[in-house]
Amino acid sequence: QSVLTQPPSASGTPGQRVTISCSGSSSNIGNNYVYWYQQLPGTAPKLLIYRNNQRPSGVPDRFSGSKSGTSASLAISGLRSEDEADYYCAAWDDSLSGWVFGGGTKLTVL
Amino acid sequence: QVQLVQSGSELKKPGASVKVSCKASGYTFTSYAMNWVRQAPGQGLEWMGWINTNTGNPTYAQGFTGRFVFSLDTSVSTAYLQISSLKAEDTAVYYCARECGSGTYKSYNWFDPWGQGTLVTVSS
């Protein structure tokens, strides 16, 4: 059971906009930054969004992150087939003194 | 470029030990902490802990104390994860990940890049 809660799956058609939610508590998302990682099939996770809404260089602006209270969201606009992957949210948890991840959301591009 | 290269897959019997290496290149090894993350087959990511690459001081997450040991060899810019008394439930892909950000406040930091992962299979 993951500390952060994500829907197990999401889907969309090419060109659509999809959002993936991540729910936590005051000890993690509520008082700390949220990070998003993308894991393409058979590969290692890759940083997608840092500090709630910042994109590393090389990450397309189709990806955006937001946070409100104890929840966060990842939005992907102009969906492409290569976006098919598992997406994980993460945050530091003050109570656990460690990082916690969501259970991951498998995005399918129909 | 910055990269982390991990050692290859391992097949071990229950009760044995395994040591996974993570060799860093493209940056000053001792300037960034190193984290370890586990991913069981078909499961999500689980943070195992981190090691201060300056002091060698490790911090283990709940559930990863006792049989798990983080270590370093700074002369070759390599971090290690050793697991002893292996159990079937230790079967997983283990990732090392460099910790980036402000350094002082963990909340401000993130993992980038990640190693390619090392599959450890425990089976009799």
Interface residues (C-beta under 8 A of the other chain):
Chain A: S2 N31 N32 Y33 Y35 Y37 T43 A44 P45 K46 L47 Y50 R51 P56 Y88 A90 A91 W92 D94 L96 G98 W99 V100 F101 G102 G103 G104
Chain B: N35 V37 G44 L45 E46 W47 G49 A61 Q62 Y95 A97 G101 K106 S107 Y108 N109 W110 F111 D112 P113 W114 G115 Q116 G117
